[in-house]
Amino acid sequence: MATTHHNISTESTQELLATGDSFKLTSISLTNIHASATCTVDLYIEKKLTGRFYVVKAIALPVGTTLILEGNDIKLNNTAGEFSLYIKLTKSASETPVVDVIIS
């Protein structure tokens, strides 16, 4: 099983898996590693012809907290490379969010 890791330290939208990546996603872990600030997380897939579909939207992730999605929460089969997976982080107050992402 393949695993991919990301450290995201910006308030923006980041592509985690690209269209064309052959990946069978069975779990995703999101950890807020910022020293003092909560951040808000959107996680969604996007298909070219059908649009955007949210896995989670506007979830507050407090400092030191890990959100794990697995099993029926996140089974996504992209072996045909039909969609891209994105994460969008929004800062709390004036702090820049910092989140570690592990996809397997």
N, C-alpha and C positions, 0 to 999 in steps of 0.2 A: 504494500500500500504506500502510495506516495504521500509525502508531507511537505508543506510549504510554510515558511515563516515570514512575517512582516513586522517591522517596528515602524509605526506611523506616529510622527511627531509634528503634525501640522493640522490646522483647521481647514480641511479640504476634502474633496472626493478622491479616493484612490481605487484603482482597479486591482483586485486581488487575484482574480482568474480571468484570463482573456478569452474572447471568442476564439475557438480553434485549439485551446488547451484541452487535451484529452484527460479528464479528471473525474473520478467518481468520489464526490464529497460525502463523507459520512459523519464528520464532526468538525466543529469550529470552536475555538476558545478565544475569547476577547478579554484581556486583562488591562485595567487602568493602572499604569505604573507611575503616574504623576505623583509627585511628593505631597501635593496638597489640594488638588482641584478635581472635582467631578466633571465628567464630560458626557455629552449626549451622543448616542450612536444610532445611525441608520445603516442597515445591512440589506442589500437588495440585489436581485438578478435583473439583467436587462437582455431582452431578446430583440433582434433587429426589427422584426415585423410586428411584434405584439406588444412591445413596451416594457415598462418597469413593474416589477413585482417585489414587494417588501417582505423580507424574512422577519426583521424587527424594525420598528420605526420609533424614533424619539425615546430610546431607552436610556435612562440615567445610569451611568456606571460610576459609582463612588470610588474614591481612592482605594487601591488595594483589592478591589473586587474583580472576580472573574466570572464571566458569563459563558457557560458551556452549552452549546446546542449540539445535540446528537440524536441518534435514533430517528424517530418519526418527525422530530422538530426540524431536521435539516437534510434529509436524504435528497441529494441532487446529483443526477447522473449527467455529466457533461462530456461523456466519451465521444459523442458526435460533434462536440464543439459548437453547440447552438447558442450559448449565452455567455455573458460576462458577469462576474460577481464583483460588486462594489461595496465599499464602506465609506461613510461620510461621518466625520467627527465634528462636533460643534463644541466650542469652548464654553466654560463656565466662568463668569466674571471676565477677568483680563488674562487668564492663564491659557497657554497653548496646551491642547490635549496631547497625551502620550499613551498610546495603546499598543500592546503586543498582540499579534494575531497568529494563531497556529491553526492551519487547515490540514485535515487528513481525510 
